[in-house]
Amino acid sequence: MHKIQVGDLAVAVSDSGDGPPVLLLHGFACGKRMWLHQIRALNARFRVIAYDQRGHGLTDAPAVATGYSAGHLVRDLVGVLDALQIERAAIVGFSLGGGPALVLAASQPQRVSRLVLADVGAGADEPVKIEAMARRWGDLIRRGEVDELVCEMLRSELFKFYARRNVRRRNHMAALIRATPIDGLRFTLSEVLAKRKSLFRLTGVLKSVQAPSLVMVGQLDYVCSKAARLLAQTIPNAALKVIANSGHMAPLEQPAAFNAALLEFLS
């Protein structure tokens, strides 16, 4: 792991392996550490880049709300590619990471060789619920009730299937959440998740994606199931892969099945 400068942000990056570049974008409150299984699986055949998005992991976490937005995440992605002198890469976006991945593929198609959207669009069919969840979690942060926040997040549709599998996995998910800076949690919730547009209002963007695309979703990821079908049906040249016996955290819950689908698509 090392840090690179992207604008005024110090970004923590891991960069390993040799071959065509594949960039992995993590989900909310996960950080690049969530990709351990995928990095191991891809390293032998690809150059694998993963970084902590702003407000996550060891990347800088701006202390003001104006330091966060969906646009910031896209510009950070472009900045990381530029800093690493990567003109074109396969982009894998999980959950929160699907937003910048999708926007880059639509706006700068020359930079995306292949696009993977995994468990993306949570609650796109019920945006009011996601906004209410973001406000509730933000209120817990403002009151300093971090332990209650972690417990509530582990009970949410986003993390509960992984957290309930066994104590080790519950502790692992809790550790990923706790490793996320408080300002990063608070402002990603209020400025990105609570303000994002529903995928059902972005069909024009989806139709403009040119890269071959793979949409993956956990069989039990009920908050993303409708969004996954929308993505697969609307993005040209997109395929849908359902990961059996998995909730929202498919890369961690069923890494073997997830990696097999990812390797087949990227190859």
N, C-alpha and C positions, 0 to 999 in steps of 0.2 A: 504494500500500500504506500502511496505517496500522494502529495498534494500538488495541484496545479492551480494557477491563477486564471480565473474566468471573470473578466471585468473586475469588480471589487470583491469578488467572492473567492475564498480559498476552498477548493473542492477536493475531497478525498476520493482517490481513484485507485482501483486495482486493475492491472493490465498484464495479462499473462498469455502464454501460448503463442503459436505461430500459424498463420494461415489467413484466410479471408476474415475481416473483422466482424465481430458480433458484439453489439452493445446491449447490456441488460439494464432496464430501468425498474427499480423496485416499487413496492406499494407503500401506502401510508403507514407510518410508524413501524416500518420494517428495516430500512437501510439496506445497503448492498450486502450485508451479511446474510440476508435471506437466500442469496443465490449460491450458497456453498455447493449444493449438489449439482447445479447446472454448470458451474465453473469447472468442476472436476470432470464432468462428462464431455464438455466441449473442448477442453484444453488441448487434447491430442490432435485436433483437426482444425482448430480455429484460433485466431487471436481474440481473446475474450476480455472485454472492458466492462467493468461495473463501477458505478460511482454513487456516493451518497448525494441525493438531491438536496437542495437548499433546505436548511432547517432539520436535517436528518443526520444521524451518525456523527461522523467527524468533520463533515462540511460545516462551514459557517452557518449560523442561524441568526439572521438579522433580527434585531430587537424591536422592530416596528412593523405594523401591519402593511405599510407601503412597500416593504421588502418582499412581499409575496403576492403572487397571482399566477394564473395559468400561463400568461405570457412570459413571466419570469422563468418558468420551468422549461418552456420551449427555447428561450434564448440561452439558458444554461446548457441545454443539450447541444445546440449548435456550437456554443463556445467550447465545450469539451471536445467535440469532434475536431474543431479547428485547432485547439491547443495540441492535440495528439496527431495532427496532420493527417486526419482520415477524411478523404473526400467522399467515400461511399461505404455504407455498412448495412448489415442486417440489424434491424432494431427490434428488440423484444421488450414490450411494455406490459408490466403486470399491474392491474388495478390502477392506482394513482398514476403510475408510469405510462399507462396507455394513452393518457391525454396528450402529453408532449410527443409521444411516438406517432400518434395519429396525425397531429397537426403538422409535424415535420414531413411525413409521407405525403400529405395533401399539398403543402405549400412549397416544398423543395424536393420534388420527386427524384431529382438526379442524385440525391444524397442517400436514398434508401433503396438497397438492393432487394430486400425482403422485409416484410412486416409481420410481426407476431403480436397479437393482442390477447392476453391471457386474463380471464376473470375481470374484464373491463366493463365499466358502466353500471356499477352497483346502484340500484334504485333509480335508474334512468326512467323507468315507467312510473315511479312514485317519488318525484323529487322533493315533495313537501316533507316526507319522512326523513330523507337524508339531511335536509336543512334543519329539521328539528333535532336530529341526533347530533349534528355539528354544534348547534347552540347548547345542547345539554352538556356535551363534553367540554365545550369552551367554558361554560359556567363552573364546572368542577375545577378546571385549571385556574380560573380567576380566584376561586375560593381556597386554592391550595390543597385541595382534596385529591392528591395524586394517587394514593392507594385505592380510593373509591373509583377513580377514573380507570385505573388499570383493570380492576375487577369488572367494571361495567363494559369496558372494551372487550375483555375476554368472553363476556356473555353475549356479545353482539353477533349478528349474522356474519360479520366479516371474519371473525377469529374463532368462533365457538367450536366448530367441528375439529379444527386442529388442536385447540386447547383441551378438548374433552377426550382426546385419544389416550393420553396417559399423563402422569405427573411430569415426566421429563419434557414432553412437548408443551405442556401448559407453562412450565417454568421458562422454556426457551422463548415462547411468544411473549411472556411477561418481560423477559430480559430485553427483547428487541424494542418493545414499547418504552421501557424505562431508559434505554440508551438514546432515545430521541429527545433532543433538547426541548424544554418546556415551551420556549418561544416558537420553536418549529412546529410543535403539536398545535399550539393555540392558533397561530396565524395560518397554517396550512388548512386547518379546519374552517376558519372564518373567511379567508380570502380566496381559497381555491375550492375546497369541497362544497361549501355553502353557496358559492356563487357560480358554480359551473352550469353550463347549459346542458339540457337533456339531449342525449344522442338522438332521440326521436325528433328533435328540431334541427338536426345537423345532417340530414340525408344528402344535401348537396355536397357537403364536405366529404362524406363517405364515398359518394359516387365518383369523386375526383381522384381517389387513390389509384395509382398506377401499378404499384409494386405487387408482385404475388404475395398473398396474405393468408395467414393462418389464424383463425379465431379458436381459442381454447377456453373451455369452461368446465369447472367441476360439476359432476352430476348432481351434487347436493348444494350447489351454489345458487340458491333460489333468488338472491338479490341481483344476480347477473344473467340469469337464464334468458329472459326476454331480450335484454340488450345484446347478448351473444348471437341470438338468432337474427336480430336486426343487422348487426355488423356483417354476419356471414351472408345474408341475403342481399345487402345493399352494396358492399364493397365489391367491385369487379374482381374476378379471379380470386375469390376468397373461398377457403374451405373451413368447415367446422369440425373440431375434434372435442368430444366430450370425455373428460377424464373420470372413469368409473370410481365410485366410492370416495369421492373427494368433495369437500366444501370449497369455500372461497380461496383458501391458501393452497391451491393445487401444487405449486412447485415444491412445497414443503411436505404436504400431506401424502402425495403419491409421486415422489421424484422419479422413480423408474419409468412409470407410464408417461409422465410429462416429458422426461428427457428423450424417450424413444420417439415420441411424436415430434419433438423439436429437432432432433438430429435428422429424422427422415425428411422433414420439410427443408431444413437448411442445406441438406446435401443434394 
